[in-house]
Amino acid sequence: MDYYEVEDPATRKATIDLARQSRERGWWTKFKDVFGTDSLVGFEEEASVISTWQPVVIPGLLQTEGYAEASVRASLARPSNEVARQVEARMARQDVLEGEQPPTVWAVIDESALRRMPTEDGVAAGQIKHLIDAAENPDNGVTIQVLPFTAGLHPGVSGPFVVLDFPDEMDAPIVYLESRTEGLF
């Protein structure tokens, strides 16, 4: 600040605060083993609108703990500690919906995801109730739509995706294409 002859105390303080914030790590960095290095969750934290299409499973932001556990167990054979870690990360990710300025969420879910529910006692009923509660709560900004089988072929047949919009007009939307092994922005 001295080198650039910045003398205004407010500007100095704001610049120093920004420098400190740049070194702060997001909560998701403690889940690097789960999310990897190119994670969607950092962008979710900043998004004002999250639009998601899921043809096979309930979107992670709307999963119950029981559904998340069943989903992780179904995807790959993993030791119990890895399953628990994945579920913990998925539940932590949902905190974005409870923040000061939570994003608006628009989730389109294929009918097959609702019909292909976990068989563990109570998991399916709990997940459906959770979706209904989320959709009926006028304060949370969540919209859920179901694409019925009768819709036939549609533009989303290629697979799941997420579109993130940001409050600053200078930040272009991001599209995230997801698979079980990698993600592409």
N, CA and C atoms as a LAMMPS dump frame, in Angstrom:
ITEM: TIMESTEP
0
ITEM: NUMBER OF ATOMS
555
ITEM: BOX BOUNDS ff ff ff
-5.0000000000000000e+02 5.0000000000000000e+02
-5.0000000000000000e+02 5.0000000000000000e+02
-5.0000000000000000e+02 5.0000000000000000e+02
ITEM: ATOMS id mol type element x y z
1 1 1 N 0.835 -1.182 0
2 1 2 C 0 0 0
3 1 3 C 0.883 1.251 0
4 2 1 N 1.976 1.179 0.751
5 2 2 C 2.897 2.314 0.783
6 2 3 C 3.547 2.509 -0.582
7 3 1 N 3.921 1.406 -1.221
8 3 2 C 4.58 1.475 -2.519
9 3 3 C 3.702 2.206 -3.546
10 4 1 N 2.391 1.915 -3.523
11 4 2 C 1.468 2.544 -4.472
12 4 3 C 0.875 3.842 -3.931
13 5 1 N 1.376 4.276 -2.804
14 5 2 C 0.981 5.539 -2.182
15 5 3 C -0.52 5.626 -1.923
16 6 1 N -1.069 4.5 -1.431
17 6 2 C -2.477 4.474 -1.043
18 6 3 C -2.548 4.947 0.403
19 7 1 N -3.176 6.089 0.607
20 7 2 C -3.207 6.672 1.946
21 7 3 C -4.594 6.637 2.575
22 8 1 N -5.63 6.52 1.783
23 8 2 C -6.994 6.507 2.327
24 8 3 C -7.162 5.297 3.243
25 9 1 N -7.493 5.515 4.533
26 9 2 C -7.609 4.396 5.477
27 9 3 C -8.658 3.357 5.066
28 10 1 N -9.768 3.788 4.517
29 10 2 C -10.82 2.845 4.108
30 10 3 C -10.33 1.954 2.967
31 11 1 N -9.644 2.521 2.005
32 11 2 C -9.115 1.752 0.875
33 11 3 C -8.039 0.78 1.351
34 12 1 N -7.176 1.24 2.238
35 12 2 C -6.132 0.365 2.783
36 12 3 C -6.762 -0.822 3.504
37 13 1 N -7.742 -0.531 4.361
38 13 2 C -8.39 -1.593 5.126
39 13 3 C -9.104 -2.57 4.2
40 14 1 N -9.849 -2.06 3.221
41 14 2 C -10.578 -2.934 2.291
42 14 3 C -9.616 -3.822 1.512
43 15 1 N -8.502 -3.282 1.072
44 15 2 C -7.523 -4.052 0.308
45 15 3 C -6.873 -5.127 1.178
46 16 1 N -6.54 -4.776 2.397
47 16 2 C -5.942 -5.753 3.316
48 16 3 C -6.953 -6.85 3.646
49 17 1 N -8.207 -6.482 3.859
50 17 2 C -9.255 -7.483 4.117
51 17 3 C -9.399 -8.441 2.944
52 18 1 N -9.364 -7.906 1.721
53 18 2 C -9.441 -8.768 0.534
54 18 3 C -8.261 -9.736 0.473
55 19 1 N -7.089 -9.252 0.809
56 19 2 C -5.907 -10.123 0.797
57 19 3 C -6.07 -11.251 1.817
58 20 1 N -6.593 -10.935 2.988
59 20 2 C -6.814 -11.978 4.006
60 20 3 C -7.858 -12.986 3.519
61 21 1 N -8.948 -12.483 2.955
62 21 2 C -10.018 -13.368 2.48
63 21 3 C -9.521 -14.292 1.376
64 22 1 N -8.602 -13.818 0.564
65 22 2 C -8.109 -14.651 -0.544
66 22 3 C -7.365 -15.877 -0.041
67 23 1 N -6.866 -15.811 1.196
68 23 2 C -6.157 -16.956 1.764
69 23 3 C -7.083 -17.901 2.515
70 24 1 N -8.32 -17.472 2.764
71 24 2 C -9.269 -18.337 3.466
72 24 3 C -9.736 -19.441 2.532
73 25 1 N -9.815 -20.618 3.076
74 25 2 C -10.271 -21.753 2.28
75 25 3 C -11.756 -21.96 2.51
76 26 1 N -12.451 -22.389 1.481
77 26 2 C -13.869 -22.703 1.607
78 26 3 C -14.065 -23.972 2.42
79 27 1 N -15.258 -24.137 2.971
80 27 2 C -15.562 -25.311 3.796
81 27 3 C -15.316 -26.61 3.047
82 28 1 N -15.493 -26.587 1.735
83 28 2 C -15.409 -27.804 0.932
84 28 3 C -13.98 -28.327 0.806
85 29 1 N -12.987 -27.518 1.128
86 29 2 C -11.611 -28.004 0.995
87 29 3 C -11.314 -29.137 1.97
88 30 1 N -12.055 -29.203 3.078
89 30 2 C -11.838 -30.333 3.993
90 30 3 C -12.424 -31.627 3.439
91 31 1 N -13.162 -31.525 2.327
92 31 2 C -13.72 -32.696 1.654
93 31 3 C -13.058 -32.917 0.288
94 32 1 N -11.809 -32.477 0.152
95 32 2 C -11.098 -32.619 -1.122
96 32 3 C -11.041 -34.076 -1.571
97 33 1 N -10.987 -35.002 -0.587
98 33 2 C -10.964 -36.424 -0.91
99 33 3 C -12.27 -36.891 -1.541
100 34 1 N -13.35 -36.157 -1.3
101 34 2 C -14.663 -36.513 -1.846
102 34 3 C -14.941 -35.736 -3.125
103 35 1 N -14.749 -34.413 -3.063
104 35 2 C -15.114 -33.552 -4.185
105 35 3 C -14.03 -33.414 -5.239
106 36 1 N -12.792 -33.69 -4.9
107 36 2 C -11.7 -33.484 -5.833
108 36 3 C -11.294 -32.015 -5.854
109 37 1 N -10.477 -31.648 -6.801
110 37 2 C -9.973 -30.276 -6.851
111 37 3 C -10.833 -29.371 -7.723
112 38 1 N -11.477 -29.901 -8.728
113 38 2 C -12.333 -29.1 -9.604
114 38 3 C -13.787 -29.326 -9.2
115 39 1 N -14.174 -28.713 -8.108
116 39 2 C -15.458 -29.017 -7.513
117 39 3 C -16.532 -28.002 -7.877
118 40 1 N -17.723 -28.508 -8.022
119 40 2 C -18.894 -27.687 -8.277
120 40 3 C -19.296 -26.89 -7.044
121 41 1 N -19.027 -27.401 -5.852
122 41 2 C -19.554 -26.792 -4.635
123 41 3 C -19.043 -25.38 -4.402
124 42 1 N -17.837 -25.079 -4.782
125 42 2 C -17.337 -23.711 -4.643
126 42 3 C -18.159 -22.733 -5.459
127 43 1 N -18.562 -23.152 -6.636
128 43 2 C -19.401 -22.299 -7.476
129 43 3 C -20.824 -22.212 -6.932
130 44 1 N -21.314 -23.309 -6.348
131 44 2 C -22.654 -23.293 -5.748
132 44 3 C -22.749 -22.236 -4.656
133 45 1 N -21.662 -22.057 -3.916
134 45 2 C -21.629 -21.075 -2.833
135 45 3 C -21.875 -19.662 -3.345
136 46 1 N -21.441 -19.389 -4.567
137 46 2 C -21.545 -18.041 -5.131
138 46 3 C -22.774 -17.844 -6.014
139 47 1 N -23.412 -18.928 -6.417
140 47 2 C -24.514 -18.852 -7.385
141 47 3 C -25.759 -18.216 -6.784
142 48 1 N -26.497 -17.529 -7.634
143 48 2 C -27.8 -16.991 -7.223
144 48 3 C -28.921 -17.909 -7.693
145 49 1 N -28.678 -18.65 -8.764
146 49 2 C -29.652 -19.609 -9.273
147 49 3 C -28.907 -20.896 -9.641
148 50 1 N -29.436 -22.025 -9.156
149 50 2 C -28.895 -23.336 -9.502
150 50 3 C -30.01 -24.106 -10.199
151 51 1 N -29.812 -24.394 -11.48
152 51 2 C -30.792 -25.161 -12.258
153 51 3 C -30.173 -26.519 -12.549
154 52 1 N -30.899 -27.578 -12.198
155 52 2 C -30.321 -28.911 -12.345
156 52 3 C -31.299 -29.868 -13.001
157 53 1 N -30.763 -30.712 -13.844
158 53 2 C -31.524 -31.786 -14.492
159 53 3 C -30.891 -33.093 -14.057
160 54 1 N -31.689 -33.967 -13.475
161 54 2 C -31.195 -35.265 -13.034
162 54 3 C -32.099 -36.367 -13.573
163 55 1 N -31.592 -37.173 -14.501
164 55 2 C -32.428 -38.224 -15.077
165 55 3 C -32.446 -39.532 -14.284
166 56 1 N -31.54 -39.715 -13.327
167 56 2 C -31.441 -41.013 -12.667
168 56 3 C -31.614 -40.922 -11.152
169 57 1 N -31.089 -39.878 -10.544
170 57 2 C -31.129 -39.757 -9.085
171 57 3 C -31.708 -38.399 -8.674
172 58 1 N -32.057 -38.301 -7.408
173 58 2 C -32.485 -37.033 -6.837
174 58 3 C -31.251 -36.138 -6.758
175 59 1 N -31.356 -34.845 -7.101
176 59 2 C -30.189 -33.961 -7.01
177 59 3 C -29.601 -33.953 -5.598
178 60 1 N -28.287 -33.91 -5.505
179 60 2 C -27.594 -33.959 -4.228
180 60 3 C -28.054 -32.894 -3.243
181 61 1 N -28.379 -31.697 -3.736
182 61 2 C -28.832 -30.627 -2.846
183 61 3 C -30.185 -30.923 -2.209
184 62 1 N -30.905 -31.908 -2.729
185 62 2 C -32.243 -32.209 -2.222
186 62 3 C -32.345 -33.619 -1.635
187 63 1 N -31.225 -34.279 -1.452
188 63 2 C -31.247 -35.646 -0.926
189 63 3 C -31.313 -35.657 0.601
190 64 1 N -32.031 -36.639 1.123
191 64 2 C -31.988 -36.899 2.562
192 64 3 C -30.72 -37.692 2.857
193 65 1 N -30.368 -37.778 4.113
194 65 2 C -29.18 -38.532 4.5
195 65 3 C -29.325 -40.008 4.127
196 66 1 N -30.525 -40.569 4.349
197 66 2 C -30.752 -41.976 4.018
198 66 3 C -30.635 -42.239 2.527
199 67 1 N -31.196 -41.343 1.715
200 67 2 C -31.115 -41.497 0.266
201 67 3 C -29.665 -41.344 -0.19
202 68 1 N -28.972 -40.35 0.362
203 68 2 C -27.576 -40.133 -0.019
204 68 3 C -26.741 -41.373 0.274
205 69 1 N -26.951 -41.967 1.437
206 69 2 C -26.192 -43.174 1.793
207 69 3 C -26.505 -44.315 0.827
208 70 1 N -27.776 -44.521 0.541
209 70 2 C -28.164 -45.591 -0.386
210 70 3 C -27.585 -45.342 -1.776
211 71 1 N -27.584 -44.087 -2.21
212 71 2 C -27.051 -43.719 -3.519
213 71 3 C -25.552 -43.989 -3.599
214 72 1 N -24.821 -43.603 -2.555
215 72 2 C -23.374 -43.839 -2.541
216 72 3 C -23.087 -45.332 -2.529
217 73 1 N -23.823 -46.085 -1.733
218 73 2 C -23.609 -47.539 -1.669
219 73 3 C -23.929 -48.199 -3.012
220 74 1 N -24.922 -47.694 -3.717
221 74 2 C -25.319 -48.292 -4.993
222 74 3 C -24.314 -48.002 -6.102
223 75 1 N -23.627 -46.869 -6.011
224 75 2 C -22.753 -46.469 -7.113
225 75 3 C -21.467 -47.28 -7.181
226 76 1 N -20.88 -47.586 -6.058
227 76 2 C -19.643 -48.36 -6.037
228 76 3 C -19.532 -49.086 -4.711
229 77 1 N -18.854 -50.219 -4.733
230 77 2 C -18.585 -50.924 -3.474
231 77 3 C -17.502 -50.146 -2.734
232 78 1 N -17.857 -49.617 -1.574
233 78 2 C -16.91 -48.821 -0.797
234 78 3 C -16.93 -49.267 0.649
235 79 1 N -15.82 -49.091 1.334
236 79 2 C -15.815 -49.366 2.775
237 79 3 C -16.765 -48.396 3.489
238 80 1 N -17.268 -48.801 4.637
239 80 2 C -18.236 -47.992 5.384
240 80 3 C -17.721 -46.599 5.7
241 81 1 N -16.429 -46.464 6.006
242 81 2 C -15.905 -45.135 6.332
243 81 3 C -15.933 -44.205 5.122
244 82 1 N -15.723 -44.728 3.918
245 82 2 C -15.803 -43.905 2.709
246 82 3 C -17.241 -43.51 2.417
247 83 1 N -18.172 -44.425 2.644
248 83 2 C -19.59 -44.112 2.454
249 83 3 C -19.987 -42.992 3.402
250 84 1 N -19.606 -43.116 4.664
251 84 2 C -19.938 -42.098 5.658
252 84 3 C -19.341 -40.75 5.277
253 85 1 N -18.144 -40.742 4.757
254 85 2 C -17.477 -39.49 4.357
255 85 3 C -18.208 -38.84 3.179
256 86 1 N -18.616 -39.632 2.214
257 86 2 C -19.36 -39.119 1.067
258 86 3 C -20.689 -38.509 1.52
259 87 1 N -21.382 -39.195 2.42
260 87 2 C -22.67 -38.712 2.916
261 87 3 C -22.469 -37.429 3.714
262 88 1 N -21.446 -37.395 4.548
263 88 2 C -21.149 -36.184 5.328
264 88 3 C -20.909 -34.992 4.404
265 89 1 N -20.162 -35.2 3.337
266 89 2 C -19.88 -34.127 2.385
267 89 3 C -21.151 -33.674 1.68
268 90 1 N -21.976 -34.616 1.283
269 90 2 C -23.218 -34.266 0.586
270 90 3 C -24.152 -33.461 1.489
271 91 1 N -24.223 -33.833 2.759
272 91 2 C -25.076 -33.105 3.701
273 91 3 C -24.511 -31.707 3.974
274 92 1 N -23.183 -31.588 4.077
275 92 2 C -22.557 -30.281 4.285
276 92 3 C -22.813 -29.377 3.089
277 93 1 N -22.822 -29.954 1.915
278 93 2 C -23.064 -29.197 0.686
279 93 3 C -24.428 -28.519 0.707
280 94 1 N -25.397 -29.129 1.369
281 94 2 C -26.754 -28.581 1.409
282 94 3 C -26.872 -27.332 2.272
283 95 1 N -25.858 -27.034 3.071
284 95 2 C -25.889 -25.828 3.896
285 95 3 C -26.023 -24.563 3.054
286 96 1 N -25.643 -24.632 1.792
287 96 2 C -25.773 -23.472 0.909
288 96 3 C -27.235 -23.008 0.821
289 97 1 N -28.167 -23.941 1.025
290 97 2 C -29.59 -23.602 0.942
291 97 3 C -30.083 -22.871 2.181
292 98 1 N -29.274 -22.845 3.231
293 98 2 C -29.664 -22.204 4.492
294 98 3 C -28.876 -20.929 4.759
295 99 1 N -28.054 -20.49 3.835
296 99 2 C -27.184 -19.33 4.055
297 99 3 C -27.944 -18.009 4.071
298 100 1 N -27.173 -16.934 4.203
299 100 2 C -27.752 -15.587 4.243
300 100 3 C -28.508 -15.253 2.961
301 101 1 N -27.913 -15.595 1.844
302 101 2 C -28.54 -15.366 0.547
303 101 3 C -28.555 -16.671 -0.227
304 102 1 N -29.462 -17.582 0.142
305 102 2 C -29.466 -18.876 -0.53
306 102 3 C -29.856 -18.736 -1.998
307 103 1 N -29.318 -19.607 -2.827
308 103 2 C -29.673 -19.552 -4.239
309 103 3 C -31.1 -20.038 -4.469
310 104 1 N -31.661 -19.603 -5.561
311 104 2 C -32.902 -20.179 -6.044
312 104 3 C -32.521 -21.502 -6.702
313 105 1 N -33.27 -22.553 -6.41
314 105 2 C -32.969 -23.863 -6.981
315 105 3 C -34.149 -24.301 -7.839
316 106 1 N -33.85 -24.661 -9.071
317 106 2 C -34.856 -25.191 -9.981
318 106 3 C -34.376 -26.58 -10.375
319 107 1 N -35.065 -27.594 -9.869
320 107 2 C -34.658 -28.972 -10.117
321 107 3 C -35.696 -29.671 -10.985
322 108 1 N -35.242 -30.2 -12.103
323 108 2 C -36.086 -31.038 -12.947
324 108 3 C -35.583 -32.467 -12.753
325 109 1 N -36.491 -33.31 -12.318
326 109 2 C -36.145 -34.695 -11.99
327 109 3 C -36.946 -35.619 -12.891
328 110 1 N -36.295 -36.571 -13.479
329 110 2 C -36.991 -37.538 -14.318
330 110 3 C -37.86 -38.445 -13.439
331 111 1 N -38.997 -38.831 -13.961
332 111 2 C -39.902 -39.722 -13.227
333 111 3 C -39.192 -40.995 -12.772
334 112 1 N -38.236 -41.464 -13.551
335 112 2 C -37.536 -42.707 -13.185
336 112 3 C -36.799 -42.569 -11.862
337 113 1 N -36.282 -41.377 -11.55
338 113 2 C -35.586 -41.181 -10.279
339 113 3 C -36.542 -41.333 -9.102
340 114 1 N -37.799 -40.969 -9.307
341 114 2 C -38.788 -41.106 -8.242
342 114 3 C -39.289 -42.54 -8.114
343 115 1 N -39.264 -43.255 -9.2
344 115 2 C -39.728 -44.643 -9.163
345 115 3 C -38.625 -45.619 -8.741
346 116 1 N -37.378 -45.204 -8.927
347 116 2 C -36.245 -46.074 -8.578
348 116 3 C -35.669 -45.589 -7.255
349 117 1 N -36.388 -45.838 -6.206
350 117 2 C -35.99 -45.391 -4.871
351 117 3 C -35.309 -46.513 -4.101
352 118 1 N -34.519 -46.159 -3.1
353 118 2 C -33.877 -47.188 -2.262
354 118 3 C -34.923 -48.068 -1.588
355 119 1 N -34.562 -49.308 -1.379
356 119 2 C -35.504 -50.262 -0.781
357 119 3 C -35.401 -50.341 0.736
358 120 1 N -34.409 -49.649 1.334
359 120 2 C -34.289 -49.65 2.78
360 120 3 C -35.557 -49.057 3.393
361 121 1 N -35.949 -49.599 4.545
362 121 2 C -37.181 -49.161 5.215
363 121 3 C -37.189 -47.659 5.448
364 122 1 N -38.206 -47.019 4.956
365 122 2 C -38.433 -45.612 5.235
366 122 3 C -37.636 -44.625 4.411
367 123 1 N -36.624 -45.074 3.69
368 123 2 C -35.78 -44.139 2.942
369 123 3 C -36.566 -43.476 1.82
370 124 1 N -37.291 -44.27 1.044
371 124 2 C -38.057 -43.714 -0.078
372 124 3 C -39.12 -42.742 0.43
373 125 1 N -39.876 -43.143 1.437
374 125 2 C -40.929 -42.273 1.975
375 125 3 C -40.336 -40.988 2.53
376 126 1 N -39.217 -41.099 3.235
377 126 2 C -38.56 -39.909 3.782
378 126 3 C -38.066 -38.972 2.695
379 127 1 N -37.538 -39.551 1.608
380 127 2 C -37.042 -38.724 0.504
381 127 3 C -38.191 -38.02 -0.208
382 128 1 N -39.266 -38.731 -0.47
383 128 2 C -40.423 -38.115 -1.139
384 128 3 C -41 -36.996 -0.268
385 129 1 N -41.13 -37.253 1.036
386 129 2 C -41.642 -36.223 1.952
387 129 3 C -40.727 -34.999 1.947
388 130 1 N -39.413 -35.239 1.938
389 130 2 C -38.443 -34.142 1.907
390 130 3 C -38.624 -33.295 0.639
391 131 1 N -38.817 -33.934 -0.505
392 131 2 C -39.026 -33.207 -1.756
393 131 3 C -40.319 -32.396 -1.711
394 132 1 N -41.379 -32.994 -1.189
395 132 2 C -42.663 -32.28 -1.091
396 132 3 C -42.515 -31.078 -0.172
397 133 1 N -41.887 -31.275 0.983
398 133 2 C -41.688 -30.169 1.927
399 133 3 C -40.872 -29.046 1.29
400 134 1 N -39.823 -29.408 0.573
401 134 2 C -38.99 -28.395 -0.085
402 134 3 C -39.78 -27.631 -1.138
403 135 1 N -40.585 -28.351 -1.908
404 135 2 C -41.359 -27.709 -2.981
405 135 3 C -42.48 -26.837 -2.438
406 136 1 N -43.043 -27.21 -1.295
407 136 2 C -44.179 -26.457 -0.745
408 136 3 C -43.764 -25.313 0.166
409 137 1 N -42.487 -25.239 0.526
410 137 2 C -42.017 -24.168 1.403
411 137 3 C -41.785 -22.906 0.571
412 138 1 N -42.615 -21.875 0.757
413 138 2 C -42.483 -20.676 -0.08
414 138 3 C -41.241 -19.836 0.238
415 139 1 N -40.583 -20.114 1.351
416 139 2 C -39.451 -19.291 1.772
417 139 3 C -38.098 -19.785 1.282
418 140 1 N -38.027 -20.977 0.701
419 140 2 C -36.706 -21.524 0.389
420 140 3 C -36.285 -21.378 -1.076
421 141 1 N -37.139 -20.926 -1.947
422 141 2 C -36.739 -20.703 -3.337
423 141 3 C -36.459 -21.966 -4.121
424 142 1 N -37.072 -23.086 -3.727
425 142 2 C -36.858 -24.353 -4.43
426 142 3 C -38.08 -24.669 -5.287
427 143 1 N -37.84 -24.92 -6.557
428 143 2 C -38.887 -25.37 -7.473
429 143 3 C -38.494 -26.754 -7.957
430 144 1 N -39.429 -27.687 -7.871
431 144 2 C -39.171 -29.05 -8.328
432 144 3 C -40.191 -29.386 -9.401
433 145 1 N -39.694 -29.861 -10.525
434 145 2 C -40.556 -30.32 -11.605
435 145 3 C -40.173 -31.758 -11.93
436 146 1 N -41.171 -32.542 -12.284
437 146 2 C -40.946 -33.936 -12.653
438 146 3 C -41.226 -34.085 -14.139
439 147 1 N -40.256 -34.627 -14.854
440 147 2 C -40.446 -34.919 -16.273
441 147 3 C -41.04 -36.313 -16.374
442 148 1 N -42.299 -36.427 -16.813
443 148 2 C -42.936 -37.75 -16.854
444 148 3 C -42.441 -38.59 -18.023
445 149 1 N -42.621 -39.903 -17.887
446 149 2 C -42.262 -40.823 -18.958
447 149 3 C -42.975 -40.452 -20.254
448 150 1 N -44.182 -39.936 -20.136
449 150 2 C -44.985 -39.611 -21.323
450 150 3 C -44.392 -38.48 -22.149
451 151 1 N -43.388 -37.782 -21.635
452 151 2 C -42.757 -36.699 -22.398
453 151 3 C -41.965 -37.234 -23.585
454 152 1 N -41.621 -38.517 -23.543
455 152 2 C -40.851 -39.093 -24.646
456 152 3 C -39.434 -38.56 -24.67
457 153 1 N -38.821 -38.587 -25.848
458 153 2 C -37.462 -38.067 -25.99
459 153 3 C -37.462 -36.562 -25.774
460 154 1 N -36.358 -36.056 -25.213
461 154 2 C -36.27 -34.638 -24.862
462 154 3 C -34.808 -34.217 -24.89
463 155 1 N -34.528 -32.923 -24.804
464 155 2 C -33.14 -32.447 -24.902
465 155 3 C -32.205 -32.949 -23.804
466 156 1 N -32.725 -33.436 -22.682
467 156 2 C -31.869 -33.877 -21.589
468 156 3 C -31.463 -35.336 -21.636
469 157 1 N -31.692 -36.015 -22.759
470 157 2 C -31.37 -37.45 -22.816
471 157 3 C -29.865 -37.716 -22.744
472 158 1 N -29.047 -36.705 -22.944
473 158 2 C -27.59 -36.897 -22.905
474 158 3 C -27.055 -37.114 -21.499
475 159 1 N -27.815 -36.722 -20.483
476 159 2 C -27.352 -36.933 -19.114
477 159 3 C -27.554 -35.723 -18.236
478 160 1 N -27.131 -35.847 -16.975
479 160 2 C -27.366 -34.784 -16.004
480 160 3 C -26.514 -33.553 -16.282
481 161 1 N -27.027 -32.402 -15.862
482 161 2 C -26.248 -31.171 -15.936
483 161 3 C -26.772 -30.182 -14.909
484 162 1 N -25.928 -29.206 -14.605
485 162 2 C -26.28 -28.128 -13.686
486 162 3 C -25.89 -26.823 -14.36
487 163 1 N -26.771 -25.832 -14.306
488 163 2 C -26.472 -24.493 -14.793
489 163 3 C -26.448 -23.575 -13.583
490 164 1 N -25.354 -22.862 -13.419
491 164 2 C -25.208 -21.928 -12.306
492 164 3 C -25.203 -20.502 -12.84
493 165 1 N -26.093 -19.687 -12.305
494 165 2 C -26.135 -18.263 -12.639
495 165 3 C -25.675 -17.493 -11.413
496 166 1 N -25.032 -16.349 -11.648
497 166 2 C -24.436 -15.582 -10.568
498 166 3 C -25.045 -14.188 -10.506
499 167 1 N -25.031 -13.588 -9.315
500 167 2 C -25.686 -12.289 -9.156
501 167 3 C -24.993 -11.154 -9.91
502 168 1 N -23.689 -11.248 -10.101
503 168 2 C -22.959 -10.198 -10.801
504 168 3 C -23.056 -10.44 -12.309
505 169 1 N -23.512 -9.436 -13.028
506 169 2 C -23.673 -9.562 -14.486
507 169 3 C -22.36 -9.875 -15.194
508 170 1 N -21.242 -9.528 -14.565
509 170 2 C -19.933 -9.784 -15.166
510 170 3 C -19.552 -11.266 -15.111
511 171 1 N -20.217 -12.026 -14.248
512 171 2 C -19.921 -13.456 -14.115
513 171 3 C -20.854 -14.248 -15.021
514 172 1 N -20.281 -14.838 -16.044
515 172 2 C -21.079 -15.619 -16.984
516 172 3 C -21.607 -16.883 -16.313
517 173 1 N -22.76 -17.381 -16.749
518 173 2 C -23.257 -18.652 -16.21
519 173 3 C -22.265 -19.779 -16.491
520 174 1 N -22.324 -20.799 -15.653
521 174 2 C -21.472 -21.98 -15.809
522 174 3 C -22.379 -23.194 -15.98
523 175 1 N -22.009 -24.057 -16.919
524 175 2 C -22.707 -25.327 -17.087
525 175 3 C -21.755 -26.417 -16.627
526 176 1 N -22.28 -27.325 -15.813
527 176 2 C -21.474 -28.421 -15.278
528 176 3 C -22.093 -29.731 -15.727
529 177 1 N -21.313 -30.537 -16.434
530 177 2 C -21.744 -31.857 -16.871
531 177 3 C -21.094 -32.868 -15.935
532 178 1 N -21.904 -33.734 -15.371
533 178 2 C -21.442 -34.593 -14.296
534 178 3 C -21.545 -36.065 -14.672
535 179 1 N -20.553 -36.832 -14.216
536 179 2 C -20.622 -38.281 -14.316
537 179 3 C -20.116 -38.846 -12.981
538 180 1 N -20.169 -40.133 -12.812
539 180 2 C -19.711 -40.738 -11.554
540 180 3 C -18.19 -40.636 -11.405
541 181 1 N -17.479 -40.438 -12.482
542 181 2 C -16.03 -40.427 -12.388
543 181 3 C -15.393 -39.049 -12.58
544 182 1 N -16.117 -38.114 -13.199
545 182 2 C -15.531 -36.793 -13.424
546 182 3 C -16.612 -35.77 -13.71
547 183 1 N -16.218 -34.521 -13.697
548 183 2 C -17.112 -33.439 -14.056
549 183 3 C -16.44 -32.537 -15.065
550 184 1 N -17.224 -31.863 -15.862
551 184 2 C -16.693 -30.987 -16.89
552 184 3 C -17.438 -29.66 -16.824
553 185 1 N -16.697 -28.537 -16.745
554 185 2 C -17.303 -27.209 -16.733
555 185 3 C -17.342 -26.667 -18.133
